Amino acid sequence: MNGPDSTILGGLGRVSLCALPTPLVEAGRLAEALGGPRIFIKRDDLTGLALGGNKARALEFVMAAAAAAACDVVIAVGPQHSNQLCCIAAAARKCGMDAVLLLLRGDNRRQGNMLLFDMLGAQVRLTDVDLSNLGEAYAQMADLAEELRSEGRKPLELKYGPLPVAGLAGYALLFQEILGQTRGLRQEGRLGSPRLHIFVGSGSGSTQAGLILGRRLMGAECDIHGVMLDPRFDQQRHEGSVLATLREAAALFQSGVEFDAADVHCIDGYDGEEATTRSKAADAAALVAHTEGILLDPVYTSRVMAATIDHIRDGRIPPEDSVVFYHSGGVPAIFSHSDSLKR
Ligand SMILES: Cc1ncc(COP(=O)(O)O)c(C=O)c1O
């Protein structure tokens, strides 16, 4: 098939961290419960690195660059609940590197990700800094990197938030994978030609930006709805930052394509901690578990599903269209955030 992997992205360095393609499964009972369009779930909770998730796709490219630069240790900053940290630790081990995690102030009991960090043999360093003072955490990371360099080590430093933009290649190829799977369904006569709507979580916005890049490189028509997941940002600012990431990636990959604001669509209103938002997310997780036997997490995917359900129920996605819900993983958080899913 022609597409990004046979053109621009095919030549990039990549290590194999994922079991691909992940399944695209039809959620027939969920669709029936909502009385709307057909719904497919892209199961990137099953990417296969540690406990799965979207970040493994980007790390295939980020870690290849680190290996090419002879890095032997990865230092990453983030909060304890960060799936990204967990995937980074697993990816580092898989690539024969050490992982040092600088954890922001939080709940440090040996459960959830803390347990996984330990099992992965990551070195955890606790900071007394919280999310509002990331600059201080990065200064600590720089000091640590210097210390490691003086011992003859070669660290890769990864900040909290977007992974290096090379990782977007993984998400452009994710788009190609989804397109291939939906085309396969069409060829088998199991899907007509509905308009496709992909619902994807947008935290740093990398996954969304990579999907948009993939859509353009593949010349495909579909709507990509990025459900905002970081309450620190408003819609305008977040859309601007997804666009900037997209442009940076397009330039890095020398794709020769240009993007403007119309390429990026984000949905706000699902990232807060208000009781109504939390209960919508908890209801969404329960509905998916009860109809499909698939688990969503409280921080990311249950909120994306809550937005998807609202769009279906109020008719913004007409019944003749089809939905692809991107399951980005994060499921281990159910064990340490069980209260968030109380209904
Ligand atoms: C499980 C999960 N889903 C979605 C996201 C958001 O992805 P992105 O940062 O690419 O927007 C994250 C980010 O940490 C995540 O861990």
The ligand as a MOL file (V3000), in Angstrom:
LIG
                    3D

  0  0  0     0  0            999 V3000
M  V30 BEGIN CTAB
M  V30 COUNTS 16 16 0 0 0
M  V30 BEGIN ATOM
M  V30 1 C -3.1420 6.5530 28.1690 0
M  V30 2 C -2.9040 7.8420 27.4870 0
M  V30 3 N -3.7970 8.2610 26.5950 0
M  V30 4 C -3.6460 9.4370 25.9520 0
M  V30 5 C -2.5640 10.2540 26.2000 0
M  V30 6 C -2.4390 11.5350 25.4410 0
M  V30 7 O -1.5330 11.3730 24.3740 0
M  V30 8 P -0.7730 12.6180 23.7670 0
M  V30 9 O 0.1880 13.0910 24.8340 0
M  V30 10 O -0.0460 12.0940 22.5760 0
M  V30 11 O -1.7560 13.6550 23.4480 0
M  V30 12 C -1.6110 9.8650 27.1430 0
M  V30 13 C -0.4860 10.7450 27.4630 0
M  V30 14 O 0.2220 10.5970 28.4230 0
M  V30 15 C -1.7650 8.6160 27.7810 0
M  V30 16 O -0.8630 8.1800 28.6770 0
M  V30 END ATOM
M  V30 BEGIN BOND
M  V30 1 1 1 2
M  V30 2 1 2 3
M  V30 3 2 2 15
M  V30 4 2 3 4
M  V30 5 1 4 5
M  V30 6 1 5 6
M  V30 7 2 5 12
M  V30 8 1 6 7
M  V30 9 1 7 8
M  V30 10 2 8 9
M  V30 11 1 8 10
M  V30 12 1 8 11
M  V30 13 1 12 13
M  V30 14 1 12 15
M  V30 15 2 13 14
M  V30 16 1 15 16
M  V30 END BOND
M  V30 END CTAB
M  END
